[in-house]
């Protein structure tokens, strides 16, 4: 499995709650008000800047749709160790993925501007219920073809309706949101079902659990790594959690934790005048030599050299 760093947090990036898409996607997250009773669809809005370092997109149980709301960019994707696949995208284009493997992304915005995107997760329960109605009760859980930079008027309309309901209305209607999510799921099963591959994804880590765990990791970068606490946050045994986490991210929980520490250290080296010793303490290393050793192993240069290179 190819190893890569979770991207460092951008300057002034919003701190995202456990319900958000978490910190592995650089960009400012526009928080949406919580809506009680909504369990089958999760929506986040992001404003992205250019990022040249590969960013991890974990494999989770839910189907993911991403629609470009504003701006344009060159987006590249690849599975671990594969070739970069480019796509030129602009407002109205969308991505669809239900991959069982983590993959990498990077992007370059056009004209130096940000580009705004909407991320939407549809739960396996919703997809399975729709498939049962459309394909018969004995139908297996459908999988979808991957779409990068596609255009579909119906997808765009439904996602825009969801965005308006959740982001612009003072009191969003849970009933209306459920109806839109169901209409979207019906359209996906009818138009984007991959008939070559089917099967349940019961062994995938659910998105909200992954978000919760990474949020907890980021809050505890200065503390010792604790697998038990992470497994408890995911409501899984340590063994089961470790297996699902590695399947989702390509890294063990402890290695991912180290990568988050190094991402935070890189940010502090670039954005502050803190000493290397102080930064090491900030990310959980009481020994400056040990911090430098780990930083060099993960980043390729010492902390001082990294600061001087920028």
C-alpha positions as CSV (number, residue, x, y, z in Angstrom):
1,X,0.0,0.0,0.0
2,X,1.4,3.4,-0.9
3,X,1.9,5.8,2.0
4,X,1.2,9.5,1.8
5,X,0.7,12.4,4.2
6,X,-2.7,13.8,5.2
7,X,-2.3,17.4,3.9
8,X,-1.5,20.1,6.5
9,X,-4.2,22.4,7.5
10,X,-4.4,25.5,5.4
11,X,-3.9,28.9,6.9
12,X,-7.0,30.1,8.9
13,X,-8.8,26.9,8.0
14,X,-12.0,26.3,10.0
15,X,-11.9,23.7,12.7
16,X,-14.5,21.1,11.6
17,X,-16.7,19.2,14.0
18,X,-17.0,15.5,14.1
19,X,-19.9,15.5,11.8
20,X,-18.0,17.3,9.1
21,X,-15.8,15.9,6.4
22,X,-12.8,16.2,8.7
23,X,-9.3,17.5,8.3
24,X,-8.0,15.3,5.5
25,X,-9.5,17.6,2.8
26,X,-7.8,21.1,2.9
27,X,-10.2,24.0,2.6
28,X,-12.6,26.2,4.5
29,X,-15.7,24.3,5.6
30,X,-19.0,26.1,5.7
31,X,-20.8,24.7,8.7
32,X,-24.4,23.8,8.1
33,X,-26.9,23.8,11.0
34,X,-27.7,20.3,12.4
35,X,-31.0,18.9,11.3
36,X,-32.5,16.3,13.7
37,X,-33.8,13.2,12.1
38,X,-31.5,13.3,9.1
39,X,-29.5,10.0,9.1
40,X,-29.3,9.0,5.5
41,X,-27.6,12.0,3.9
42,X,-24.7,14.1,5.1
43,X,-23.8,17.4,3.3
44,X,-20.7,19.7,3.6
45,X,-19.7,22.8,1.7
46,X,-16.1,23.6,1.1
47,X,-14.0,26.3,-0.5
48,X,-10.8,24.8,-1.8
49,X,-7.5,26.4,-2.8
50,X,-4.8,24.8,-4.9
51,X,-3.1,21.8,-3.3
52,X,-0.1,20.1,-4.9
53,X,0.6,17.5,-2.2
54,X,-1.6,14.4,-2.6
55,X,-4.6,14.3,-0.3
56,X,-6.1,11.1,1.0
57,X,-9.7,10.4,0.3
58,X,-10.6,7.5,2.6
59,X,-12.8,4.6,1.5
60,X,-16.0,4.7,3.6
61,X,-19.3,2.9,3.6
62,X,-21.3,5.7,2.1
63,X,-21.6,6.7,-1.6
64,X,-19.9,10.1,-2.2
65,X,-21.0,12.8,-4.6
66,X,-19.0,16.0,-5.1
67,X,-20.4,18.9,-7.1
68,X,-18.5,22.0,-8.1
69,X,-20.6,25.0,-7.1
70,X,-18.3,27.8,-8.3
71,X,-14.9,28.3,-9.9
72,X,-12.8,25.9,-12.0
73,X,-9.8,23.6,-11.5
74,X,-7.7,20.8,-12.9
75,X,-8.3,17.8,-10.6
76,X,-6.2,14.7,-10.6
77,X,-7.0,11.4,-8.9
78,X,-5.3,8.1,-8.6
79,X,-5.5,4.9,-6.6
80,X,-2.5,4.1,-4.4
81,X,0.5,3.7,-6.6
82,X,-1.4,4.3,-9.9
83,X,-1.2,6.9,-12.6
84,X,-2.8,10.3,-12.1
85,X,-6.1,10.7,-14.0
86,X,-6.8,14.4,-14.8
87,X,-10.1,16.1,-15.2
88,X,-10.9,19.8,-16.0
89,X,-13.9,20.8,-13.9
90,X,-16.1,23.8,-13.6
91,X,-19.3,24.8,-11.9
92,X,-22.0,22.1,-12.4
93,X,-19.6,19.2,-12.9
94,X,-19.7,16.4,-10.4
95,X,-17.7,13.4,-9.1
96,X,-19.2,10.1,-8.0
97,X,-17.4,7.4,-6.1
98,X,-18.2,4.3,-4.1
99,X,-14.7,2.9,-4.1
100,X,-13.7,0.3,-1.5
101,X,-10.1,1.5,-1.7
102,X,-8.6,4.8,-0.5
103,X,-7.3,7.1,-3.2
104,X,-5.4,10.3,-3.7
105,X,-6.4,13.7,-5.1
106,X,-4.7,17.0,-5.9
107,X,-5.9,20.0,-7.7
108,X,-4.9,23.3,-9.2
109,X,-7.5,26.1,-9.3
110,X,-7.7,28.2,-12.5
111,X,-6.9,31.9,-12.3
112,X,-5.6,31.6,-8.7
113,X,-9.2,31.6,-7.4
114,X,-10.8,29.2,-4.9
115,X,-13.4,26.8,-6.1
116,X,-16.4,25.9,-4.1
117,X,-17.7,22.3,-3.8
118,X,-20.5,20.4,-2.1
119,X,-19.8,17.0,-0.6
120,X,-22.8,14.7,-0.2
121,X,-22.8,11.2,1.4
122,X,-25.7,8.8,0.8
123,X,-26.0,6.0,3.4
124,X,-25.9,2.3,2.3
125,X,-29.3,1.8,3.9
126,X,-30.9,4.3,1.5
127,X,-29.1,2.9,-1.5
128,X,-30.1,-0.6,-0.5
129,X,-33.8,0.4,0.0
130,X,-33.9,2.1,-3.4
131,X,-32.3,-0.9,-5.1
132,X,-34.8,-3.2,-3.5
133,X,-37.7,-1.2,-5.0
134,X,-36.2,-0.8,-8.4
135,X,-34.4,-4.1,-8.9
136,X,-36.4,-6.5,-6.7
137,X,-36.1,-7.4,-3.0
138,X,-33.5,-10.1,-3.8
139,X,-31.2,-7.6,-5.5
140,X,-27.7,-7.3,-4.0
141,X,-26.3,-4.0,-2.8
142,X,-25.4,-2.0,-6.0
143,X,-22.1,-0.3,-6.7
144,X,-21.7,2.7,-8.9
145,X,-19.4,3.5,-11.7
146,X,-16.8,6.2,-10.8
147,X,-17.5,9.6,-12.5
148,X,-14.9,12.4,-12.6
149,X,-15.9,15.7,-13.9
150,X,-19.3,14.5,-15.3
151,X,-22.3,16.7,-16.2
152,X,-25.8,15.6,-15.4
153,X,-28.7,18.1,-15.2
154,X,-30.7,16.0,-12.8
155,X,-27.8,15.5,-10.4
156,X,-27.0,19.2,-10.5
157,X,-30.7,20.2,-9.9
158,X,-31.1,17.8,-6.9
159,X,-27.8,18.7,-5.3
160,X,-28.6,22.4,-5.7
161,X,-32.0,21.9,-4.1
162,X,-30.3,20.2,-1.2
163,X,-27.8,22.9,-0.8
164,X,-30.4,25.6,-0.8
165,X,-32.6,23.8,1.7
166,X,-29.8,23.1,4.1
167,X,-27.6,26.2,3.7
168,X,-30.1,29.0,2.9
169,X,-33.3,28.2,4.8
170,X,-33.6,29.2,8.4
171,X,-35.6,26.1,9.2
172,X,-34.8,23.3,6.8
173,X,-37.4,20.6,6.3
174,X,-36.2,17.1,7.2
175,X,-39.0,15.7,5.1
176,X,-38.0,17.6,2.0
177,X,-34.3,16.7,2.5
178,X,-35.2,13.0,2.7
179,X,-37.3,13.3,-0.4
180,X,-34.5,14.9,-2.4
181,X,-32.0,12.3,-1.1
182,X,-34.3,9.5,-2.2
183,X,-34.8,11.0,-5.6
184,X,-31.1,11.3,-6.0
185,X,-30.6,7.7,-4.9
186,X,-33.2,6.5,-7.4
187,X,-31.4,8.4,-10.2
188,X,-28.0,7.0,-9.3
189,X,-29.3,3.4,-9.2
190,X,-31.0,3.9,-12.6
191,X,-28.3,5.7,-14.4
192,X,-24.9,4.9,-12.7
193,X,-25.2,1.4,-11.4
194,X,-22.1,-0.7,-12.2
195,X,-23.5,-4.0,-13.4
196,X,-20.1,-5.6,-13.4
197,X,-19.5,-5.4,-9.6
198,X,-22.0,-5.7,-6.8
199,X,-21.9,-6.6,-3.2
200,X,-22.3,-5.2,0.3
201,X,-19.7,-3.0,1.8
202,X,-20.4,-4.0,5.4
203,X,-16.7,-4.2,6.1
204,X,-16.1,-0.6,5.3
205,X,-15.7,2.0,8.1
206,X,-18.7,4.4,8.2
207,X,-17.9,8.0,7.3
208,X,-19.2,9.5,10.6
209,X,-17.0,7.1,12.6
210,X,-13.9,7.9,10.6
211,X,-14.6,11.6,11.0
212,X,-15.1,11.3,14.7
213,X,-11.8,9.3,15.1
214,X,-9.7,11.8,13.1
215,X,-11.2,14.7,14.9
216,X,-10.2,13.0,18.2
217,X,-6.7,12.4,16.9
218,X,-6.3,16.1,15.9
219,X,-7.4,17.2,19.4
220,X,-4.8,14.9,21.0
221,X,-1.7,15.4,18.9
222,X,0.3,16.5,22.0
223,X,-0.8,13.3,23.9
224,X,0.3,9.8,23.7
225,X,-1.3,7.6,21.1
226,X,-4.2,5.6,22.6
227,X,-5.7,2.9,20.4
228,X,-8.3,2.1,23.0
229,X,-9.7,5.6,23.1
230,X,-10.0,5.7,19.3
231,X,-11.7,2.3,19.1
232,X,-14.1,3.4,21.8
233,X,-14.9,6.6,19.8
234,X,-15.7,4.4,16.8
235,X,-17.7,2.0,19.0
236,X,-15.7,-1.0,17.8
237,X,-13.2,-3.4,19.3
238,X,-9.6,-2.4,19.0
239,X,-8.9,-5.3,16.6
240,X,-11.9,-4.6,14.4
241,X,-11.3,-0.8,14.4
242,X,-7.7,-1.2,13.4
243,X,-8.6,-3.4,10.5
244,X,-11.3,-1.1,9.2
245,X,-9.3,2.0,9.7
246,X,-6.4,0.6,7.7
247,X,-8.8,-0.5,5.0
248,X,-10.2,3.0,4.8
249,X,-7.0,5.0,4.9
250,X,-4.2,2.7,3.8
251,X,-2.4,3.3,7.2
252,X,-2.6,1.9,10.6
253,X,-4.1,4.2,13.2
254,X,-0.8,4.8,14.9
255,X,0.9,5.7,11.6
256,X,-1.9,7.9,10.6
257,X,-1.6,9.7,14.0
258,X,2.1,10.3,13.3
259,X,1.3,11.7,9.9
260,X,-1.2,14.1,11.4
261,X,1.5,15.2,13.9
262,X,4.0,15.8,11.1
263,X,1.3,17.8,9.1
264,X,0.8,20.0,12.2
265,X,4.5,20.4,12.7
266,X,5.0,21.4,9.1
267,X,2.3,24.0,9.5
268,X,3.9,25.4,12.7
269,X,7.3,25.5,11.0
270,X,5.9,27.6,8.2
271,X,3.4,29.8,10.0
272,X,5.1,30.6,13.3
273,X,8.4,31.5,14.8
274,X,8.3,28.8,17.5
275,X,11.5,26.9,18.0
276,X,11.9,23.3,16.8
277,X,11.9,22.2,20.5
278,X,8.6,24.0,21.1
279,X,7.0,22.6,18.0
280,X,8.1,19.1,19.0
281,X,6.4,19.6,22.3
282,X,3.3,20.9,20.6
283,X,3.0,17.6,18.7
284,X,3.8,15.2,21.5
285,X,7.6,14.8,21.4
286,X,9.5,15.7,24.6
287,X,12.8,14.8,23.0
288,X,14.0,17.2,20.3
289,X,16.2,14.5,18.8
290,X,13.4,12.0,18.6
291,X,11.1,14.6,17.0
292,X,13.8,15.4,14.4
293,X,14.3,11.7,13.7
294,X,10.6,11.1,13.2
295,X,10.2,14.3,11.1
296,X,13.1,13.3,8.8
297,X,11.7,9.8,8.4
298,X,8.3,11.0,7.4
299,X,9.0,14.3,5.5
300,X,12.5,13.6,4.2
301,X,14.4,16.5,5.8
302,X,15.0,17.8,9.3
303,X,12.6,20.3,10.8
304,X,15.2,23.1,10.5
305,X,15.9,22.2,6.9
306,X,12.2,22.1,6.1
307,X,11.7,25.6,7.5
308,X,14.7,27.0,5.5
309,X,13.5,25.4,2.3
310,X,10.2,27.3,2.2
